[in-house]
Amino acid sequence: RGRNLDCLFTHASFSCDNKKLVMDVHIDEVVYVGFLNLETGEAEFIDDCFIPNHNHAQFSTTDPELILIDQEGWNDSKGNHHAFKNRTWLLDTKGTRFEPLIQSSWFGKDGTKICHDFWSKDGMICYQDYEKGAYECDIQTREITHVWKRPICHCHTNYNRMYWVADQTPY
């Protein structure tokens, strides 16, 4: 009560076993990550909250306990802008794992501008860099493959990563 509920989730995503729906619930400047059990209708939340602006939570397409969640820049309630360090984070449903996909990636500071990431059918994380193009990352080995070497703004691929579609001009 008295709090501003912004949304229940920013990217509807079901676990690969179709038993849960991930939620990134925004209340004021705080984000709570939880899972709706589709069999019982009960919601379960990870104990830690995420300050600030984590969103776009998506279940892995191969691991029912793993999600990716993104962080973006945000303005606090006083109007101050805050940059973020890493865009893409891996999180498990128990809250015991929370780590950046790419440890050394500092948005804008190391020349990367990673944005819009998503899972492929085989469990790779696909993402784009506004200035450098499209990439695929094997989360087991953290091997990164640069698959499209031109600036793009927003992209998607089909599940097997054979075809990509993207806007050509970055913002």
Salt bridges, closest charged atoms under 4 A:
ASP28 OD2 - ARG3 NE 3.30
GLU65 OE2 - LYS20 NZ 3.93
GLU65 OE1 - LYS94 NZ 3.67
ASP70 OD2 - HIS56 ND1 3.22
ASP70 OD2 - ARG87 NH2 3.14
GLU72 OE2 - ARG87 NH1 3.67
ASP76 OD2 - HIS82 NE2 2.87
GLU99 OE1 - ARG97 NE 3.43
GLU99 OE2 - ARG142 NH2 2.53
ASP117 OD1 - HIS56 ND1 3.96
ASP117 OD2 - ARG87 NE 3.84
ASP122 OD2 - ARG161 NH1 2.50
GLU131 OE2 - LYS113 NZ 3.11
GLU136 OE2 - ARG161 NE 2.99
